[in-house]
Amino acid sequence: MVVRPGALPWLLVALAAVAGCVAARTATPPTSGAGWGYVEEPRSGTGARRVLFTTDRYVCERSRHEDVKPDFTVPPACVPLTIGRGDGYWLIPALYLPTGSYIGGSTREECEAMEQRQGRNMPIPPRGFCRAASVRPAP
């Protein structure tokens, strides 16, 4: 590909716009928040758990219904959850769900694998956004 000197500013503007779109949806998890979610356990009994969190119960139930994988159990329903800074899980923003939704795993490796799968069709896939978080049943 040959880029003419006059085209370089437009190319940089286009790349900045794409990067801005990605950055707008990749905020770190909130300091605390309440919503709906579920935890999937590995059917084998060993390995990382997966979690989904969103502020909308309908979005959670729809995701739970569509998120059927042979290697993980499907919980019977979404439950009230709170997330915050802490440990126990690693979360990333769920780019395919409304803002304020997160997915992740109980290990950083699982979170990074989910991040890679989520960004596989993006021109500039986000990397390095997994953040430690606590995920607990809401009181």
Contacts in CASP RR format, 6 or more apart in sequence:
PFRMAT RR
TARGET T0000
AUTHOR 0000-0000-0000
METHOD contacts of the structure
MODEL  1
MVVRPGALPWLLVALAAVAGCVAARTATPPTSGAGWGYVEEPRSGTGARR
VLFTTDRYVCERSRHEDVKPDFTVPPACVPLTIGRGDGYWLIPALYLPTG
SYIGGSTREECEAMEQRQGRNMPIPPRGFCRAASVRPAP
3 11 0 8 1.000
15 124 0 8 1.000
18 123 0 8 1.000
18 124 0 8 1.000
19 124 0 8 1.000
22 122 0 8 1.000
22 124 0 8 1.000
22 126 0 8 1.000
25 93 0 8 1.000
25 95 0 8 1.000
25 99 0 8 1.000
26 92 0 8 1.000
26 93 0 8 1.000
26 95 0 8 1.000
26 126 0 8 1.000
26 129 0 8 1.000
27 93 0 8 1.000
28 129 0 8 1.000
28 131 0 8 1.000
29 83 0 8 1.000
29 84 0 8 1.000
29 85 0 8 1.000
29 91 0 8 1.000
29 102 0 8 1.000
29 131 0 8 1.000
29 133 0 8 1.000
30 83 0 8 1.000
30 84 0 8 1.000
30 100 0 8 1.000
31 84 0 8 1.000
31 85 0 8 1.000
32 82 0 8 1.000
32 83 0 8 1.000
32 84 0 8 1.000
32 85 0 8 1.000
33 55 0 8 1.000
33 82 0 8 1.000
33 83 0 8 1.000
33 84 0 8 1.000
34 55 0 8 1.000
34 80 0 8 1.000
34 81 0 8 1.000
34 82 0 8 1.000
34 138 0 8 1.000
35 53 0 8 1.000
35 54 0 8 1.000
35 55 0 8 1.000
35 57 0 8 1.000
35 60 0 8 1.000
35 80 0 8 1.000
35 81 0 8 1.000
35 82 0 8 1.000
35 138 0 8 1.000
36 53 0 8 1.000
36 54 0 8 1.000
36 55 0 8 1.000
36 56 0 8 1.000
36 57 0 8 1.000
36 59 0 8 1.000
36 60 0 8 1.000
36 61 0 8 1.000
36 78 0 8 1.000
36 79 0 8 1.000
36 80 0 8 1.000
36 81 0 8 1.000
37 51 0 8 1.000
37 52 0 8 1.000
37 53 0 8 1.000
37 54 0 8 1.000
37 60 0 8 1.000
37 64 0 8 1.000
37 78 0 8 1.000
37 79 0 8 1.000
37 80 0 8 1.000
37 81 0 8 1.000
38 51 0 8 1.000
38 52 0 8 1.000
38 60 0 8 1.000
38 64 0 8 1.000
38 75 0 8 1.000
38 77 0 8 1.000
38 78 0 8 1.000
38 79 0 8 1.000
39 49 0 8 1.000
39 50 0 8 1.000
39 51 0 8 1.000
39 75 0 8 1.000
39 135 0 8 1.000
40 49 0 8 1.000
40 50 0 8 1.000
40 51 0 8 1.000
40 67 0 8 1.000
40 69 0 8 1.000
40 72 0 8 1.000
40 73 0 8 1.000
40 74 0 8 1.000
40 75 0 8 1.000
41 49 0 8 1.000
41 72 0 8 1.000
41 73 0 8 1.000
42 48 0 8 1.000
42 49 0 8 1.000
42 71 0 8 1.000
42 72 0 8 1.000
42 73 0 8 1.000
43 70 0 8 1.000
43 71 0 8 1.000
43 72 0 8 1.000
43 73 0 8 1.000
44 71 0 8 1.000
47 106 0 8 1.000
47 107 0 8 1.000
48 105 0 8 1.000
48 106 0 8 1.000
48 107 0 8 1.000
48 109 0 8 1.000
48 110 0 8 1.000
49 89 0 8 1.000
49 105 0 8 1.000
49 106 0 8 1.000
50 72 0 8 1.000
50 103 0 8 1.000
50 104 0 8 1.000
50 105 0 8 1.000
50 106 0 8 1.000
50 110 0 8 1.000
50 114 0 8 1.000
51 89 0 8 1.000
51 91 0 8 1.000
51 102 0 8 1.000
51 103 0 8 1.000
51 104 0 8 1.000
51 105 0 8 1.000
51 106 0 8 1.000
51 135 0 8 1.000
52 60 0 8 1.000
52 63 0 8 1.000
52 64 0 8 1.000
52 67 0 8 1.000
52 94 0 8 1.000
52 101 0 8 1.000
52 102 0 8 1.000
52 103 0 8 1.000
52 104 0 8 1.000
53 81 0 8 1.000
53 83 0 8 1.000
53 91 0 8 1.000
53 101 0 8 1.000
53 102 0 8 1.000
53 103 0 8 1.000
53 135 0 8 1.000
54 60 0 8 1.000
54 63 0 8 1.000
54 94 0 8 1.000
54 97 0 8 1.000
54 98 0 8 1.000
54 100 0 8 1.000
54 101 0 8 1.000
54 102 0 8 1.000
55 98 0 8 1.000
55 100 0 8 1.000
55 101 0 8 1.000
56 98 0 8 1.000
56 101 0 8 1.000
57 78 0 8 1.000
59 97 0 8 1.000
59 98 0 8 1.000
59 101 0 8 1.000
60 78 0 8 1.000
61 77 0 8 1.000
61 78 0 8 1.000
63 97 0 8 1.000
64 74 0 8 1.000
64 75 0 8 1.000
64 77 0 8 1.000
64 78 0 8 1.000
67 74 0 8 1.000
68 74 0 8 1.000
79 137 0 8 1.000
79 138 0 8 1.000
80 137 0 8 1.000
80 138 0 8 1.000
81 135 0 8 1.000
81 136 0 8 1.000
81 137 0 8 1.000
81 138 0 8 1.000
82 134 0 8 1.000
82 135 0 8 1.000
82 136 0 8 1.000
82 137 0 8 1.000
82 138 0 8 1.000
82 139 0 8 1.000
83 91 0 8 1.000
83 102 0 8 1.000
83 133 0 8 1.000
83 134 0 8 1.000
83 135 0 8 1.000
83 136 0 8 1.000
84 133 0 8 1.000
84 134 0 8 1.000
84 135 0 8 1.000
85 132 0 8 1.000
85 133 0 8 1.000
85 134 0 8 1.000
86 132 0 8 1.000
86 133 0 8 1.000
86 134 0 8 1.000
87 132 0 8 1.000
87 133 0 8 1.000
87 134 0 8 1.000
88 106 0 8 1.000
88 132 0 8 1.000
88 133 0 8 1.000
88 134 0 8 1.000
88 135 0 8 1.000
89 104 0 8 1.000
89 105 0 8 1.000
89 106 0 8 1.000
89 111 0 8 1.000
89 132 0 8 1.000
89 133 0 8 1.000
89 134 0 8 1.000
89 135 0 8 1.000
90 104 0 8 1.000
90 105 0 8 1.000
90 106 0 8 1.000
90 107 0 8 1.000
90 108 0 8 1.000
90 110 0 8 1.000
90 111 0 8 1.000
90 112 0 8 1.000
90 130 0 8 1.000
90 131 0 8 1.000
90 132 0 8 1.000
90 133 0 8 1.000
91 102 0 8 1.000
91 103 0 8 1.000
91 104 0 8 1.000
91 105 0 8 1.000
91 111 0 8 1.000
91 130 0 8 1.000
91 131 0 8 1.000
91 133 0 8 1.000
91 135 0 8 1.000
92 102 0 8 1.000
92 103 0 8 1.000
92 104 0 8 1.000
92 111 0 8 1.000
92 114 0 8 1.000
92 115 0 8 1.000
92 118 0 8 1.000
92 126 0 8 1.000
92 129 0 8 1.000
92 130 0 8 1.000
92 131 0 8 1.000
93 99 0 8 1.000
93 100 0 8 1.000
93 101 0 8 1.000
93 102 0 8 1.000
93 129 0 8 1.000
94 100 0 8 1.000
94 101 0 8 1.000
94 102 0 8 1.000
94 103 0 8 1.000
94 118 0 8 1.000
95 118 0 8 1.000
95 119 0 8 1.000
95 122 0 8 1.000
95 126 0 8 1.000
96 118 0 8 1.000
97 103 0 8 1.000
102 133 0 8 1.000
103 114 0 8 1.000
103 118 0 8 1.000
104 110 0 8 1.000
104 111 0 8 1.000
104 114 0 8 1.000
104 130 0 8 1.000
105 111 0 8 1.000
105 114 0 8 1.000
108 130 0 8 1.000
111 130 0 8 1.000
112 128 0 8 1.000
112 130 0 8 1.000
115 125 0 8 1.000
115 126 0 8 1.000
115 127 0 8 1.000
115 128 0 8 1.000
115 129 0 8 1.000
115 130 0 8 1.000
116 125 0 8 1.000
116 127 0 8 1.000
118 125 0 8 1.000
118 126 0 8 1.000
119 125 0 8 1.000
119 126 0 8 1.000
END
